[in-house]
Amino acid sequence: MLSGLALAAGCQSSTAPVTTYPEQIAFTAIADRYMRIVIMDPDGSNPVTITEDMQTNLEPTFSPDGSGILFTSWRAGDANIWIMDRDGSNARGLTIHSGNDRSARFSPDGQRIAFVSQRDGTYEIYRMKSDGSEIVNLTNSPGSVDLDPRWSPDGTKVLFCSTRGAEGTEEIFSLWTMNLDGTGLTRLPVEGGARWPAWSPDGTRIAFSSDRGGDTEIYVMNADGSNQVNVSNNPGVDEEPYWSPDGSRLVFSTRRDGTPQIYSMGADGSNPSNLTQTDHWVAMPAWTR
């Protein structure tokens, strides 16, 4: 009986505690000519710079479990995908290539990463394992520019921007979805240009930026492209929307105050708030999931 109790106690003690992380927002800031990654609380308080000076680091996004941050860095000479611990330590390169790899996003289960690369000549959407192995070109469309990959919350689709189908010489981006192997291409009915799409946490809505009215605004629509609503509706450039974990708010970058700042607002555009209030250029926000 005692041996059984000892075995049970041993099994119980071997269970590692689950680490939980606070809800935060990461973004890119320029100071002294270098781009740095900063994290702050959702209300803009407690900003902390987590990358070193004399380096260019940008486009942060959190891992699904909140322990790490994917980002783009030139620290190895070219733009590549890197990952670091949440506090900025233990940075390691996932792609070390001369083809300009950037704009990485984790799949919801954390097992795969979608990113943009110019390694085959034009910007395409690629997929790889979370350790940087098994890189696959998903779009294979050398005649177009493909950017801004975003996973659907259930991990079955990738949403992205593309110039495919654009008429004339002007690069007008539209929104597309595809399966994880690049098949099943579907164009969403978004006209007038669209960038920086973001799927809501429940998968029912998509936020994106468009300059269709001559001013770059943030729109929210149903996931099938219906019911498109301008939710930022403010003079100045509003772009790069990112949903809060509960889907109630959007964080975004804006030039409405002159110097680019990070704002948040309700998903319907209500209660906009300047989170950064700095003289420095700041952009590319990402909320923890």
C-alpha positions in Angstrom: 0.0 0.0 0.0 2.8 2.4 0.9 4.6 1.6 -2.4 1.3 2.4 -4.3 1.0 5.7 -2.5 4.6 6.6 -3.2 4.1 5.8 -6.9 1.0 8.0 -7.0 2.8 10.8 -5.3 5.7 10.5 -7.8 3.3 10.6 -10.8 1.6 13.6 -9.3 4.8 15.6 -8.7 6.0 15.0 -12.2 3.1 16.9 -13.7 4.5 20.3 -14.8 2.4 23.3 -13.9 0.8 25.2 -16.8 2.3 28.7 -17.2 -0.2 31.4 -17.9 0.8 34.8 -19.3 -0.8 38.2 -19.0 -2.8 39.7 -21.8 -0.5 42.1 -23.7 0.1 43.9 -27.0 3.4 43.8 -28.9 4.3 46.4 -31.5 7.2 47.9 -33.4 8.8 51.2 -32.5 11.5 53.3 -34.3 14.0 55.1 -32.2 17.5 56.2 -33.2 17.0 54.8 -36.7 16.4 51.2 -35.5 13.2 49.2 -35.2 12.6 47.6 -31.8 9.9 45.4 -30.5 8.0 46.6 -27.4 5.3 44.9 -25.3 2.7 46.7 -23.2 -0.5 46.1 -21.3 -3.8 46.4 -23.3 -4.4 49.9 -21.8 -1.0 51.1 -23.0 0.7 51.0 -19.6 4.0 49.3 -18.7 5.7 49.4 -22.1 8.9 47.3 -22.2 11.4 47.1 -25.1 12.5 43.5 -25.5 14.9 43.6 -28.4 18.4 45.1 -28.4 19.6 48.3 -29.9 21.5 48.5 -33.2 19.2 45.8 -34.7 16.2 46.0 -37.0 13.3 43.9 -35.6 9.6 44.2 -36.5 6.3 42.4 -37.1 5.9 40.7 -33.7 3.2 38.2 -33.1 2.6 35.9 -30.1 2.7 32.1 -30.1 -0.7 30.6 -29.3 0.4 29.6 -25.8 1.8 33.1 -25.2 5.3 31.9 -24.3 7.1 33.2 -27.5 7.1 35.9 -30.1 7.6 35.4 -33.8 9.2 38.4 -35.6 11.1 39.6 -38.6 14.8 40.5 -38.1 17.8 41.6 -40.2 20.2 40.5 -37.5 21.7 37.8 -39.7 22.0 40.2 -42.7 18.7 39.6 -44.6 15.1 39.7 -43.5 14.3 36.4 -41.9 11.8 34.8 -39.5 13.0 34.6 -35.9 11.4 33.5 -32.6 12.3 34.5 -29.1 10.9 34.0 -25.6 8.3 36.5 -24.4 10.9 38.5 -22.5 13.2 38.9 -25.6 15.7 36.2 -24.6 16.7 33.0 -26.4 16.2 34.4 -30.0 16.8 31.9 -32.8 16.4 32.1 -36.5 13.8 29.8 -38.2 14.7 30.9 -41.7 18.2 32.0 -42.6 17.8 32.8 -46.3 18.5 35.7 -48.7 15.0 35.8 -50.0 13.3 38.3 -47.6 11.2 36.1 -45.3 8.7 38.1 -43.2 5.1 38.5 -41.9 5.0 35.2 -40.0 1.9 33.9 -38.2 1.5 30.7 -36.1 -1.2 28.3 -36.8 -3.8 28.1 -33.9 -2.2 24.8 -32.7 1.3 26.3 -32.8 2.6 23.5 -35.0 3.0 25.4 -38.3 3.9 28.9 -39.4 2.7 30.8 -42.5 4.9 33.5 -43.8 5.8 35.7 -46.9 9.0 35.1 -48.9 10.6 36.4 -52.0 12.9 33.4 -52.3 11.4 32.3 -55.6 11.4 35.8 -57.2 8.1 37.3 -56.2 6.4 37.6 -52.8 4.5 34.3 -52.2 2.8 32.7 -49.2 4.8 29.8 -47.6 4.1 27.3 -44.8 6.6 25.5 -42.6 6.8 23.6 -39.3 7.2 25.6 -36.2 10.9 24.6 -36.0 11.5 26.1 -39.5 11.6 22.7 -41.4 9.5 21.5 -44.3 9.0 24.8 -46.2 6.3 24.7 -48.8 5.2 27.4 -51.3 1.4 27.5 -51.1 0.5 30.1 -53.6 2.9 29.4 -56.6 1.7 32.4 -58.5 4.8 34.2 -59.9 2.7 36.7 -61.8 1.2 38.2 -58.6 2.2 39.5 -55.2 0.8 37.6 -52.2 1.1 39.1 -48.7 -0.4 39.1 -45.2 -1.1 35.4 -44.4 -3.6 34.8 -41.6 -4.8 31.5 -40.2 -8.5 30.8 -39.7 -9.2 30.2 -36.0 -9.9 26.5 -36.7 -6.6 26.1 -38.6 -8.1 24.9 -41.8 -7.7 27.9 -44.1 -5.2 30.7 -44.8 -6.5 34.2 -45.6 -4.2 36.5 -47.6 -3.9 39.5 -49.8 -3.1 39.1 -53.5 -2.8 41.2 -56.7 -3.9 38.2 -58.8 -6.9 39.1 -60.9 -6.0 42.8 -60.8 -6.6 44.7 -64.1 -4.0 47.1 -65.5 -0.6 47.9 -64.2 -1.6 49.1 -60.7 -1.2 46.7 -57.9 -4.6 46.5 -56.3 -4.9 43.9 -53.6 -7.9 41.7 -53.0 -8.6 39.1 -50.3 -8.4 35.4 -50.8 -8.6 32.2 -48.8 -7.0 28.8 -49.5 -6.6 25.4 -48.0 -3.4 24.5 -46.2 -2.0 22.9 -49.3 -2.7 25.9 -51.5 -5.8 24.4 -53.2 -9.4 25.7 -52.9 -8.6 29.4 -53.8 -11.6 31.6 -53.1 -11.8 35.3 -53.7 -13.8 37.3 -51.2 -16.0 40.0 -52.6 -13.9 42.9 -51.4 -13.3 45.6 -54.0 -11.3 48.8 -54.1 -8.1 47.3 -52.5 -7.6 45.5 -49.2 -4.6 44.8 -46.9 -3.8 43.4 -43.4 -6.8 41.1 -43.0 -7.5 39.7 -39.5 -9.9 36.9 -38.7 -11.9 37.4 -35.5 -11.3 34.8 -32.7 -14.6 33.1 -33.4 -14.1 33.0 -37.1 -17.3 34.8 -38.0 -15.8 38.2 -39.0 -12.8 39.6 -40.8 -11.2 43.0 -40.3 -9.1 44.6 -43.0 -7.8 48.0 -44.2 -8.9 49.6 -47.5 -8.4 52.9 -49.2 -11.5 52.4 -51.4 -12.8 55.9 -50.4 -9.5 57.6 -50.9 -8.6 57.4 -47.3 -7.2 54.2 -45.7 -9.8 52.9 -43.2 -10.5 49.8 -41.2 -13.5 47.7 -42.2 -15.2 44.7 -40.5 -17.2 42.2 -42.5 -18.7 38.8 -42.2 -16.3 36.0 -43.0 -18.0 35.4 -46.4 -17.4 39.0 -47.4 -20.9 40.3 -46.7 -21.9 43.3 -44.6 -18.7 45.4 -45.0 -18.7 48.3 -42.5 -16.2 51.2 -42.1 -15.5 51.1 -38.4 -12.6 53.5 -38.1 -14.3 56.3 -40.1 -11.7 58.9 -39.4 -9.4 61.1 -41.5 -5.9 59.8 -41.6 -4.4 56.3 -42.3 -5.9 53.5 -40.2 -4.4 50.1 -40.8 -3.0 46.8 -39.5 -6.1 45.7 -37.4 -5.7 42.9 -34.8 -8.4 41.4 -32.7 -8.5 41.2 -28.9 -8.7 37.7 -27.6 -12.4 38.0 -26.8 -13.2 39.7 -30.1 -14.6 42.8 -28.5 -11.9 45.2 -29.6 -9.4 46.0 -32.3 -5.9 47.3 -31.9 -4.5 49.1 -35.0 -1.9 51.6 -36.2 -3.0 55.1 -37.2 -1.7 58.4 -38.4 -4.7 60.4 -37.3 -2.5 62.3 -34.8 0.4 62.9 -37.3 3.1 60.5 -36.1 1.9 56.8 -36.4 0.4 55.6 -33.1 -1.2 52.4 -31.7 -4.9 52.8 -30.9 -7.6 50.4 -29.8 -11.3 50.7 -30.4 -14.4 48.6 -30.1 -15.0 46.1 -32.9 -17.8 48.5 -34.0 -15.4 51.5 -34.0 -16.6 52.8 -30.6 -14.3 54.4 -27.9 -11.1 54.8 -29.9 -8.1 55.3 -27.5 -4.4 56.2 -28.2 -2.4 53.5 -26.3 1.1 54.7 -27.0 1.0 58.5 -27.0 4.6 58.9 -28.0 6.7 61.0 -30.3 8.3 57.9 -31.9 6.9 56.1 -35.0 5.0 53.0 -33.8 3.1 50.4 -35.8 2.4 46.7 -36.4 0.5 45.8 -33.2 -0.4 42.2 -32.2 -2.6 41.1 -29.3 -2.0 37.9 -27.3 -4.6 35.3 -28.2 
